[in-house]
Amino acid sequence: MKRFLIAALFALPLVAIATEVPMFTLTIKDHRYQPTTLKVPADTKIKIKVINNDSTPEEFESSDFSREKIVMPNSSIEVFVGPLKAGEYKFFGDFHQDTAQGVLIAE
């Protein structure tokens, strides 16, 4: 009986348990984030794709949700954030802080 149960267990198709993580996109163009305000669900882990369309690197950074990652020119990165409590969280481009500013609103 034990052999049968073990054989049956291995005969079952392997099912990958995929957890859906909502993804949001930010684009960098002319050293500015688009959109500058990104609304995301509160208390949910999310993924942010940052696309840098500029010809210079940028650093996606936030002190509010502790992320820091370089985005090379004409390329993209993905970062996981959260889950965040409801509220506003600032992010910026460390290499162009005068223009590359944005806010993440978790609601």
Residue, then its C-alpha position, 0 to 999 in steps of 0.5 A: m500500500k505504501r508503495f502504491l501511495i508513493a507511486a501515485l504521488f509521483a504520477l500526479p502532474l507537477v503543478a506549479i503554484a504561481t502567485e500572481v504579483p501585480m506589476f506596475t510600470l514606470t518609464i524614465k524619459d528626459h530624466r523624469y518618471q512617467p507617471t509621476t504618481l503610481k497608485v498601487p494596492a495597499d498590503t500587497k506585494i507588487k512588482i515595479k518595472v522601470i524602463n529607462n528610455d534615456s541615453t544615460p543610466e539612472e538609479f531608481e531609489s526610495s528611502d521610504f520603501s528602501r529600494e535602490k537599483i541602477v537602470m542602464p540606458n535603454s533598458s529596464i529592471e524589475v523590483f519587488v516592493g511591499p506589501l506597503k501600508a496605505g500611504e504615500y511613499k516617495f521615490f526618485g532618480d538618484f542621478h537626476q534628483d532635480t527632475a526625476q521625482g515620483v510618489l507611490i500611493a498605496e490605497 
